[in-house]
Each structure stands twice: as structure tokens, then as C-alpha cells.
Amino acid sequence: MDRHKADHCKCHKQVQPAQQTISDMEFDRGIWNAVIYNEVDRVRSFIAKGKTMDLDNCDYTALHYAARNGHEEICKLLINEGKANVDAVTKGGATSLHRAAMMGHLNIVKLLLDAHANVNLQDEDGQTALHRSAIGGHLEVSKILLEKNPKLKEIADVKDKIPFEYLAKNANDDFKILLKP
């Protein structure tokens, strides 16, 4: 699962401003904060300074944050103008595609795939973007991923579970048929 959520983030502790660490202050002043708050002009400024591939303490790039938050315009900027690496991995092995698929951001998944994101990459839990999409119940995202590689539905994670096994019991029949091995 995505361990990098604002309320559970181990990279950036949520503390009072007077108690912020230097790392937290760097994060707040960095491209990641601008991406989270969808500050397009500020992101352009970071791109102009060559800061597109800066990493936070868990090796998340700006594109990881933009993909998870559904900021399509910023994703386009980072990929097209900033030449962001669409396959950059975090310390946990997550890619921007994992994060977009997990959140069901179909347009961003398409954008990443058009930019040649590797649909086969697995995170430290052995999960592909299809596992993440299935967990989130995102049928349209799953369809797009399977168009790129139908064999994704056969890939087991470290718990030896294929994406089909993560579908909710109340998943619709189309979803079950799509992911059935």
C-alpha cells in the first residue's frame, strides 16, 4: 500500500512550524510542495532551475506527487518541459504510474503510458500498477493497463496474490471478468 500519505508520512513529520526540521523546511520550499498545492507557475520556476528530479527523503520526485494528486497540467509540464523520469522509483519501489493507478487518475495513467512509463515495474511489495488499480477499484485504469500488457493479471506480489485477489467482494462483474486469470 502507499505508505506515503500526508497523515502517515515517515519522510516528513507533521509538526508545528516552530519545530520543523531542516528537512521539513527544505520540503516546504521545494518543488514537491509547489506540486502538492498545484502551483503551476512556481513549478515552472523550479523546472527553469533544473529542479525537476530533486528527491525528497523517501526518493519521491515531483512527478510522484503530481500523479498521486491528479495534477494533470503539472504532470505534463514535468514530463514535457522538465524531462522528468517517468520510471523513477521511491525507496519503496513505487513509480508515478503506481501512484496514479492507485488513485484512479485515468488521464494521468494515460499520460504516463504515452510517455513510455514501464507498466511492468513492481514495488517492494511486488505490486504492479494493476495491483494498485484493483485495490482501489478503478476499472477504467485497469483496462488501460491491461491493454499495454495483458499478462499483468498473472503477476503475483510478495504475498503471492494476483490483482484479481484484491478486488472487493462487491466488485462488478465486468471488473471480475477483466482481471480473472
N, C-alpha and C positions, 0 to 999 in steps of 0.2 A: 504494500500500500504506500501511498505518498506520505512520507514522514515529514515532509517539508511544508507544513501548513503554519500559518501565522500563529495559531494558538498552541501549536506543539513543536515549533521550530527549535531545534537544538543548536542551530548555527547562530541565531540572533535572539538573545534573551529579551523578553519583553519586560523592561524595567522603566523606572521613572527617568525622565530626561537628565536629571542631575546625577543619576547613577549609570549612565550609558558608558559602555566600554569604548575604547578607541575603535575596535572592530565594528561596533554598532553605529558609531558616528560615521565611519567610512561607508557603511552600507547606506545610511540615510543620505549621504552626499553623492553616492554613486549612481550609476546608470540603472541599477536594479530598482531603486526607489522611484525613479522617474518612470520606469516601465510599469510598476505596480499601480501607480496613480495615473497612468495613461497620459503623461505629459509629453506629447508628441514633439513640441519644439525643444524641450530640454533633451529628449532622446536624440534629436538631430544634432544638437550641440555635442553630445558625447560621441556620436558617430564621427563628427568632424575632427574630434580629438583622438580618434583611433581607439576608443574605449569599448568597442562592440563586444570583444571577447574577454573582458575582465571577468574574473571569477569571484564569487563570494566565498565564505569559509567552507561551504559544502560543495564547491565547484559548480554552482548554478550560474549560468550565463543570463544575460538579459533576455535572450530568446526563450529560455526555460520559463521565466516569469511571464513574459508576454503570451506564450502559448497557453499556460495554465489559466491566466486571467482573461483569455479571449480577446486580447487587444490585436485585432487583425491589422490595422494600419501600422502599428509598431512592428508587428512580425514582418510585414512587407518591407518596411524601412530597414530593419536589421538584416534581412536576407539580401535585399537588392542593393542597398546603398552601403550597408555596414559589412557585407560579405560574411555574415555570421555562419558558423559551422553548425549545420542543422543536425549533425550527429554527435555533438559534444555531449559527454556523459558526466553526470554528477558522481560524487563519491559512492552513491548507491546504485550507479549504473543507469539512472533514468535519463532519457533523452527528451527533447521538446515534444517529440511525437507521443511519447508515453503520457506526458502531462496534458497535451491537448486531447488525446483519446480518452483519458480518464475523466475529463470534464465534459466530454461530448461536444467539443468545439469543431463541428464538421468543416467549416470553411478553413479553419487553421490546419486541420489534418490534411485537407486537400492542398493547401498552400505548401506545407512541408513536404508532402509527397511529390508535388510538382518541382520542388527544389531538390529532389533526389534524396530525401530522408530514407534511411535504411529501415524498412519495415520489419526486418528480422531480428533486430537487436533486442537482447534480453537484459533486464536489470539484475541486481544482486539476488532478487527472489526468483529469477529465471522467467520473469513475466515479460511478454511482448506487449506492444501497444494494444493488440487484440485482447489479451487478458484484461488489461485495464478498461478497455471499452466494454467488455462483457460484464465486468464487476459493476460498472456504472450504469449498465442497462442502455447503452447507446447503440441502437440497431443500425442507424444510417452510417455511423462511423465504422462499425464492424463490417458492413457491406463494402465500404471503400477499401478498408484494409485487406479484406479477402480478395478483392479484385486484383490487388497488387501481388498477393501470394496466397492462393487457396490452401497451401499446406500449413499456414499459421494455426489453423484449428487443431492440428495434430501435435503441436509443440507443448510439452508438459513443463511446468515450472518446478521449482525445487521441492514442492510438496507433492509432486507427481500428478498435478491437476492440469487438465487441458482447459481452454477458455469455456467450453460448454459447461463444465462443472461449477463455474462461478455464476451462472445465470440464476437469478432469483426464481424461486418456485413459481411465482406468478408471471414469469416472462411470457410474452405472447408466443403463439405457435410459429410465427414467421421467424422469430429470433431463434427458437429451438431448432427449427429445420435448418436455418443458416449455419449454425455452429455445430450441429450434430456431426460427429466424425464418420 
